[in-house]
Amino acid sequence: GASLSDKALAEVVKKLEQFNPSVIGLDIYRENPVKPEYADLAKTMQTSDRFIAICRGGENTTDSGVPPPPEVSGQLQRQGFSDVVTDPDNVIRRQILSMAPAPPCATDKSLSFRLASRYLKNHGIQPQLTPENNWQFGKVVFKNIQQNTGGYTGIDNLGHQVLLN
């Protein structure tokens, strides 16, 4: 099964919804459908525009990735990828905000991007691309790293990557 049972997830989502959250992000892979006895959970996952789930794109022929939960499949605005870039010393110093989709994960936005976008939407802030191809939220611009940014030299900087603080 899953790392979190349908029963436990249904209880957590029900408790969270009592507080009328702006957004609920599920950062747990769930490629199997919700069991029929948890129809309320399945319905929430299928219909709530506040529910965003995770998936991971395949990196090569031996890594096929992880699809989103079937309940959000086909709803790209409610999916976010979890793919990360690991530096040669196995430390994560960069965040990918968006990139070309990598099957079976069909979305082009990260889970963190989706969650922040959904939250900020309630405050009248919509993400947009600047003429320099950087993501901007309100007055804040997230500048893409270049191949030779900071201590990096000749890195793969595809997609919209930013340095983590």
VEXLUM-273047 format. One record per residue: residue number from 0; x, y, z of N, C-alpha, C, O in turn. Coordinates in steps of 0.001 Angstrom, whole numbers, plus 500000, padded with zeros to 6 digits. Example, Ala and Ser with C-alpha at 12.3 -4.5 7.8 and 13.67 -1.06 7.14 Angstrom:
<kepas>
[kepa 0 [513190 494310 507800] [512300 495500 507800] [513200 496700 507800] [514236 496681 508465]]
[kepa 1 [512850 497750 507080] [513670 498940 507140] [512900 500030 507870] [513409 501138 508039]]
</kepas>
This chain:
<kepas>
[kepa 0 [500785 498813 500000] [500000 500000 500000] [500833 501259 500000] [501940 501309 499465]]
[kepa 1 [500272 502256 500608] [500888 503579 500631] [501582 503811 501969] [501340 503087 502935]]
[kepa 2 [502436 504815 502021] [503125 505137 503265] [502169 505756 504279] [502452 505768 505477]]
[kepa 3 [501048 506264 503804] [499994 506805 504664] [498690 506182 504183] [498322 506320 503017]]
[kepa 4 [498002 505505 505072] [496780 504799 504672] [495699 505781 504230] [495729 506961 504579]]
[kepa 5 [494746 505270 503456] [493598 506084 503046] [492861 506608 504272] [492435 507762 504307]]
[kepa 6 [492715 505747 505277] [492015 506141 506496] [492715 507319 507166] [492071 508305 507522]]
[kepa 7 [494036 507217 507337] [494791 508292 507992] [494746 509580 507170] [494569 510666 507723]]
[kepa 8 [494906 509460 505854] [494858 510653 505005] [493473 511295 505048] [493360 512520 505093]]
[kepa 9 [492426 510480 505033] [491061 511013 505106] [490857 511781 506409] [490239 512846 506414]]
[kepa 10 [491371 511248 507504] [491244 511928 508800] [492005 513247 508808] [491494 514257 509292]]
[kepa 11 [493221 513243 508276] [494034 514460 508253] [493372 515536 507393] [493272 516689 507811]]
[kepa 12 [492922 515167 506199] [492286 516138 505299] [491018 516698 505928] [490752 517897 505836]]
[kepa 13 [490240 515840 506563] [489007 516292 507223] [489326 517300 508327] [488638 518313 508454]]
[kepa 14 [490359 517032 509122] [490754 517956 510188] [491257 519277 509611] [490915 520349 510110]]
[kepa 15 [492065 519197 508565] [492587 520415 507947] [491475 521275 507369] [491493 522498 507511]]
[kepa 16 [490517 520645 506725] [489442 521401 506082] [488573 522165 507080] [487905 523126 506699]]
[kepa 17 [488570 521757 508343] [487832 522489 509371] [488346 523923 509516] [487607 524815 509932]]
[kepa 18 [489607 524135 509174] [490234 525445 509323] [490179 526273 508044] [490744 527364 507978]]
[kepa 19 [489492 525747 507026] [489344 526432 505742] [490702 526916 505197] [490890 528112 504974]]
[kepa 20 [491637 525989 504988] [492965 526391 504515] [492923 526927 503085] [492046 526572 502298]]
[kepa 21 [493876 527776 502771] [493986 528290 501400] [494363 527190 500434] [493921 527171 499285]]
[kepa 22 [495188 526269 500916] [495691 525199 500053] [496150 524042 500936] [496613 524242 502059]]
[kepa 23 [496012 522828 500404] [496512 521624 501069] [497439 520928 500081] [497023 520572 498978]]
[kepa 24 [498682 520738 500472] [499649 520057 499616] [499968 518682 500151] [500295 518531 501328]]
[kepa 25 [499876 517681 499301] [500187 516305 499684] [501565 515945 499140] [501720 515680 497948]]
[kepa 26 [502554 515936 500014] [503931 515635 499629] [504255 514171 499945] [505281 513855 500547]]
[kepa 27 [503357 513304 499524] [503511 511854 499683] [503088 511226 498369] [502022 511542 497840]]
[kepa 28 [503916 510338 497841] [503555 509666 496593] [502380 508723 496829] [502392 507916 497758]]
[kepa 29 [501372 508837 495978] [500180 507978 496060] [499741 507643 494643] [498822 508264 494109]]
[kepa 30 [500388 506675 494044] [500053 506331 492662] [498886 505348 492547] [498457 505015 491442]]
[kepa 31 [498378 504887 493687] [497231 503976 493679] [495947 504737 494005] [495982 505703 494768]]
[kepa 32 [494819 504316 493437] [493554 505012 493722] [493123 504840 495172] [493493 503872 495836]]
[kepa 33 [492341 505789 495647] [491761 505722 496980] [490739 504587 497006] [489990 504398 496048]]
[kepa 34 [490711 503842 498096] [489777 502721 498214] [488337 503231 498256] [488074 504315 498777]]
[kepa 35 [487399 502442 497704] [485994 502872 497609] [485374 503304 498936] [484491 504163 498948]]
[kepa 36 [485814 502730 500045] [485206 503085 501332] [485587 504492 501811] [485063 504970 502817]]
[kepa 37 [486501 505151 501089] [486896 506526 501430] [486492 507471 500297] [487304 508246 499791]]
[kepa 38 [485236 507386 499920] [484701 508176 498798] [484831 509674 499049] [485060 510433 498107]]
[kepa 39 [484688 510122 500311] [484817 511556 500614] [486235 512050 500312] [486417 513141 499772]]
[kepa 40 [487221 511250 500659] [488614 511613 500371] [488833 511677 498866] [489433 512627 498363]]
[kepa 41 [488349 510673 498152] [488502 510657 496691] [487836 511877 496068] [488388 512496 495159]]
[kepa 42 [486652 512221 496559] [485936 513381 496021] [486714 514673 496273] [486826 515517 495384]]
[kepa 43 [487246 514824 497476] [488053 516010 497786] [489252 516093 496855] [489546 517150 496296]]
[kepa 44 [489942 514970 496692] [491114 514957 495823] [490745 515274 494373] [491515 515920 493663]]
[kepa 45 [489579 514826 493937] [489139 515024 492546] [488619 516431 492278] [488786 516954 491177]]
[kepa 46 [487991 517045 493275] [487254 518282 492986] [487750 519541 493679] [487461 520644 493215]]
[kepa 47 [488480 519411 494762] [488890 520603 495508] [490035 521325 494800] [491094 520737 494580]]
[kepa 48 [489834 522583 494447] [490910 523347 493807] [491982 523734 494817] [492997 524327 494452]]
[kepa 49 [491759 523399 496089] [492755 523687 497134] [493677 522496 497390] [494643 522615 498144]]
[kepa 50 [493391 521364 496779] [494163 520139 497024] [495169 519945 495897] [494790 519823 494732]]
[kepa 51 [496463 519917 496250] [497529 519748 495257] [498381 518553 495664] [498818 518452 496810]]
[kepa 52 [498611 517657 494721] [499357 516433 494988] [500683 516437 494235] [500922 517266 493358]]
[kepa 53 [501511 515512 494594] [502880 515463 494079] [503068 514309 493087] [502358 513305 493128]]
[kepa 54 [504038 514489 492205] [504477 513441 491292] [505969 513675 491027] [506522 514700 491424]]
[kepa 55 [506605 512729 490361] [508030 512891 490044] [508287 512359 488650] [507877 511251 488306]]
[kepa 56 [508964 513153 487864] [509290 512755 486503] [510376 511704 486461] [511249 511655 487327]]
[kepa 57 [510312 510865 485445] [511349 509863 485253] [512617 510513 484732] [512567 511402 483883]]
[kepa 58 [513748 510067 485242] [515017 510685 484859] [515730 509937 483737] [516485 510533 482969]]
[kepa 59 [515489 508632 483645] [516161 507838 482618] [515418 506514 482455] [514331 506342 483007]]
[kepa 60 [515987 505590 481709] [515303 504323 481426] [515171 503435 482659] [514299 502567 482693]]
[kepa 61 [516009 503629 483667] [515905 502821 484884] [515075 503502 485967] [514700 502857 486946]]
[kepa 62 [514782 504792 485811] [513966 505539 486771] [512719 506038 486056] [512763 507025 485321]]
[kepa 63 [511605 505344 486282] [510382 505681 485546] [509562 506781 486204] [508514 507150 485675]]
[kepa 64 [510001 507318 487340] [509276 508384 488014] [508071 507851 488773] [507888 506641 488900]]
[kepa 65 [507248 508773 489279] [506057 508407 490037] [504901 509281 489548] [504990 510508 489599]]
[kepa 66 [503822 508663 489077] [502681 509455 488602] [501945 510121 489764] [502129 509735 490919]]
[kepa 67 [501115 511116 489465] [500292 511717 490515] [499189 510742 490924] [498952 509757 490225]]
[kepa 68 [498514 511000 492040] [497377 510145 492399] [496351 510135 491264] [496128 511169 490634]]
[kepa 69 [495730 509001 490994] [494746 508934 489906] [493644 509982 490045] [493088 510427 489041]]
[kepa 70 [493326 510377 491267] [492241 511333 491497] [492566 512734 490969] [491649 513519 490728]]
[kepa 71 [493841 513061 490785] [494200 514376 490232] [494847 514260 488856] [495256 515262 488269]]
[kepa 72 [494939 513037 488346] [495524 512833 487024] [494728 513624 485991] [493498 513607 486010]]
[kepa 73 [495411 514303 485110] [494745 515111 484088] [494421 516526 484554] [493980 517345 483747]]
[kepa 74 [494626 516831 485814] [494379 518164 486362] [495731 518798 486693] [496141 518832 487854]]
[kepa 75 [496408 519290 485681] [497776 519758 485831] [497927 520873 486855] [498964 520958 487512]]
[kepa 76 [496920 521732 487011] [496989 522833 487977] [497007 522318 489410] [497325 523064 490336]]
[kepa 77 [496668 521053 489595] [496592 520474 490933] [497652 519398 491152] [497516 518520 492004]]
[kepa 78 [498722 519500 490340] [499866 518600 490477] [501141 519435 490550] [501244 520484 489914]]
[kepa 79 [502099 518965 491323] [503400 519609 491374] [504479 518548 491437] [504324 517534 492118]]
[kepa 80 [505567 518779 490731] [506633 517773 490744] [507537 517950 491964] [507624 519026 492556]]
[kepa 81 [508200 516859 492310] [509107 516864 493456] [510566 516730 493034] [511449 516589 493881]]
[kepa 82 [510818 516773 491746] [512178 516600 491242] [513103 517666 491839] [512717 518826 491991]]
[kepa 83 [514314 517256 492170] [515319 518174 492710] [516639 517978 491981] [516850 516970 491306]]
[kepa 84 [517513 518946 492127] [518858 518860 491562] [519827 518691 492729] [519890 519534 493624]]
[kepa 85 [520570 517608 492709] [521548 517350 493754] [522937 517717 493239] [523335 517304 492150]]
[kepa 86 [523662 518490 494026] [525030 518842 493653] [525944 517628 493799] [525565 516648 494440]]
[kepa 87 [527155 517678 493207] [528065 516530 493261] [528373 516025 494677] [528715 514855 494855]]
[kepa 88 [528252 516908 495693] [528502 516474 497069] [527220 516007 497768] [527177 515897 498994]]
[kepa 89 [526178 515733 496974] [524884 515233 497448] [524125 516216 498342] [523346 515799 499199]]
[kepa 90 [524346 517504 498149] [523624 518544 498872] [522681 519239 497897] [523042 519489 496747]]
[kepa 91 [521475 519550 498359] [520503 520260 497529] [520615 521745 497841] [520279 522184 498941]]
[kepa 92 [521090 522516 496868] [521255 523959 497021] [520401 524751 496040] [520351 525980 496090]]
[kepa 93 [519726 524024 495144] [518916 524669 494113] [517499 524130 494156] [517274 522957 494454]]
[kepa 94 [516546 525003 493855] [515135 524629 493767] [514692 524826 492331] [514937 525879 491741]]
[kepa 95 [514047 523826 491769] [513474 523957 490430] [512044 524455 490604] [511221 523773 491216]]
[kepa 96 [511742 525626 490078] [510388 526165 490153] [509517 525612 489040] [508352 525277 489256]]
[kepa 97 [510089 525521 487850] [509355 524964 486719] [510350 524394 485722] [511517 524784 485680]]
[kepa 98 [509851 523451 484914] [510685 522797 483909] [509767 522084 482927] [508558 521997 483141]]
[kepa 99 [510341 521586 481873] [509569 520803 480909] [509049 519547 481610] [509775 518939 482396]]
[kepa 100 [507814 519155 481338] [507270 517952 481968] [508103 516717 481641] [508641 516579 480543]]
[kepa 101 [508194 515817 482631] [508920 514562 482460] [507977 513425 482859] [507740 513205 484046]]
[kepa 102 [507439 512706 481875] [506490 511629 482187] [507049 510678 483243] [508255 510436 483278]]
[kepa 103 [506193 510141 484098] [504732 510218 484073] [504161 511457 484764] [502948 511560 484945]]
[kepa 104 [505009 512378 485143] [504568 513610 485801] [504379 514674 484715] [505358 515203 484189]]
[kepa 105 [503140 514983 484384] [502850 515832 483233] [502861 517329 483527] [502691 518137 482614]]
[kepa 106 [503057 517710 484785] [503038 519130 485128] [504393 519769 484884] [505421 519092 484892]]
[kepa 107 [504387 521075 484668] [505643 521793 484462] [506015 522658 485665] [506972 523428 485589]]
[kepa 108 [505274 522547 486780] [505530 523362 487978] [505828 522457 489171] [505292 521355 489283]]
[kepa 109 [506698 522946 490061] [507023 522196 491270] [505887 522286 492277] [505036 523171 492188]]
[kepa 110 [505878 521373 493229] [504865 521403 494278] [504956 522720 495047] [503928 523336 495330]]
[kepa 111 [506158 523160 495385] [506303 524414 496129] [505775 525599 495323] [505151 526499 495886]]
[kepa 112 [506019 525610 494003] [505503 526678 493144] [503976 526665 493154] [503344 527711 493301]]
[kepa 113 [503384 525474 492996] [501925 525356 492991] [501318 525819 494315] [500322 526543 494324]]
[kepa 114 [501917 525401 495428] [501377 525773 496732] [501466 527290 496954] [500499 527920 497384]]
[kepa 115 [502621 527857 496660] [502784 529309 496835] [501851 530075 495907] [501245 531065 496317]]
[kepa 116 [501732 529629 494671] [500851 530299 493705] [499408 530276 494172] [498707 531285 494096]]
[kepa 117 [498967 529127 494654] [497567 529004 495102] [497314 529876 496320] [496272 530525 496413]]
[kepa 118 [498257 529899 497254] [498115 530737 498447] [498093 532219 498067] [497228 532965 498527]]
[kepa 119 [499029 532642 497239] [499128 534053 496869] [497969 534516 495992] [497637 535702 495981]]
[kepa 120 [497352 533595 495262] [496194 533929 494435] [495086 534553 495295] [494403 535481 494862]]
[kepa 121 [494919 534035 496508] [493910 534574 497427] [494238 535997 497872] [493372 536696 498397]]
[kepa 122 [495471 536426 497670] [495912 537772 498033] [496108 538646 496794] [496741 539700 496857]]
[kepa 123 [495556 538191 495670] [495602 538969 494441] [496943 538978 493736] [497201 539847 492903]]
[kepa 124 [497798 538022 494058] [499136 537970 493435] [499194 536760 492514] [498992 535625 492946]]
[kepa 125 [499469 537013 491252] [499583 535951 490251] [501029 535889 489756] [501632 536931 489500]]
[kepa 126 [501596 534685 489616] [502948 534589 489068] [502950 534977 487594] [501989 534729 486866]]
[kepa 127 [504040 535585 487176] [504195 535914 485760] [505664 535826 485398] [506541 535939 486255]]
[kepa 128 [505917 535623 484119] [507294 535595 483630] [507696 537002 483218] [506944 537707 482544]]
[kepa 129 [508884 537397 483632] [509409 538700 483239] [509963 538594 481819] [510114 537490 481297]]
[kepa 130 [510265 539728 481191] [510890 539674 479864] [512220 538901 479864] [512639 538381 478831]]
[kepa 131 [512878 538831 481031] [514151 538089 481140] [513920 536607 481427] [514875 535861 481644]]
[kepa 132 [512632 536169 481428] [512263 534786 481647] [512477 534320 483096] [512796 533156 483340]]
[kepa 133 [512298 535240 484047] [512347 534918 485471] [510922 534924 486014] [510071 535661 485515]]
[kepa 134 [510657 534107 487032] [509339 534130 487666] [509242 535315 488607] [510185 535627 489334]]
[kepa 135 [508087 535975 488584] [507847 537117 489451] [506507 536927 490156] [505492 536636 489524]]
[kepa 136 [506524 537098 491477] [505324 537085 492310] [505206 538468 492924] [505991 538826 493801]]
[kepa 137 [504237 539247 492474] [504134 540624 492958] [505376 541383 492579] [505728 541455 491402]]
[kepa 138 [506052 541956 493567] [507280 542724 493313] [508547 541865 493430] [509649 542340 493153]]
[kepa 139 [508388 540615 493835] [509542 539739 494058] [509857 538956 492786] [508996 538272 492231]]
[kepa 140 [511112 539067 492332] [511564 538352 491144] [512533 537246 491573] [513484 537493 492315]]
[kepa 141 [512279 536038 491100] [513158 534909 491358] [514034 534718 490128] [513601 534163 489117]]
[kepa 142 [515268 535186 490232] [516172 535131 489084] [516720 533721 488896] [517209 533084 489829]]
[kepa 143 [516618 533261 487651] [517156 531946 487312] [518666 531952 487477] [519340 532933 487165]]
[kepa 144 [519184 530828 487978] [520638 530743 488048] [521179 530496 486644] [520518 529894 485798]]
[kepa 145 [522373 530970 486429] [523049 530802 485148] [524040 529645 485268] [524252 529116 486359]]
[kepa 146 [524636 529259 484162] [525607 528158 484203] [526804 528482 485097] [527451 527576 485622]]
[kepa 147 [527091 529750 485267] [528227 530156 486094] [527778 531129 487191] [528288 532245 487286]]
[kepa 148 [526829 530700 488006] [526326 531508 489109] [527057 531131 490387] [527217 529950 490694]]
[kepa 149 [527500 532141 491134] [528171 531883 492407] [529347 530943 492223] [530219 531190 491390]]
[kepa 150 [529376 529869 492993] [530451 528889 492911] [530243 527844 491839] [531067 526943 491683]]
[kepa 151 [529151 527949 491096] [528869 526977 490047] [529583 527349 488757] [529687 528523 488401]]
[kepa 152 [530074 526328 488065] [530709 526520 486778] [530196 525453 485824] [530387 524258 486049]]
[kepa 153 [529543 525895 484759] [529075 524983 483728] [528026 523987 484178] [528018 522851 483705]]
[kepa 154 [527137 524386 485083] [526105 523462 485572] [524953 523342 484580] [524802 524168 483679]]
[kepa 155 [524152 522312 484758] [522906 522143 484011] [521888 523069 484678] [521408 522777 485773]]
[kepa 156 [521565 524160 484036] [520628 525125 484621] [519305 525163 483863] [518645 526200 483802]]
[kepa 157 [518924 524027 483289] [517669 523970 482537] [516478 524201 483456] [516552 523951 484659]]
[kepa 158 [515401 524673 482889] [514216 524988 483672] [514405 526307 484384] [515284 527095 484035]]
[kepa 159 [513581 526542 485379] [513676 527762 486188] [514188 527337 487557] [513416 526913 488418]]
[kepa 160 [515508 527455 487749] [516145 527075 488999] [516581 528321 489753] [517046 529291 489154]]
[kepa 161 [516426 528286 491080] [516893 529373 491928] [517753 528769 493032] [517611 527597 493381]]
[kepa 162 [518647 529593 493572] [519471 529142 494690] [518643 529146 495966] [517836 530049 496185]]
[kepa 163 [518842 528144 496802] [518160 528076 498082] [518951 528876 499103] [520173 528986 499011]]
[kepa 164 [518252 529424 500061] [518900 530147 501159] [518830 529266 502381] [519311 529651 503447]]
</kepas>
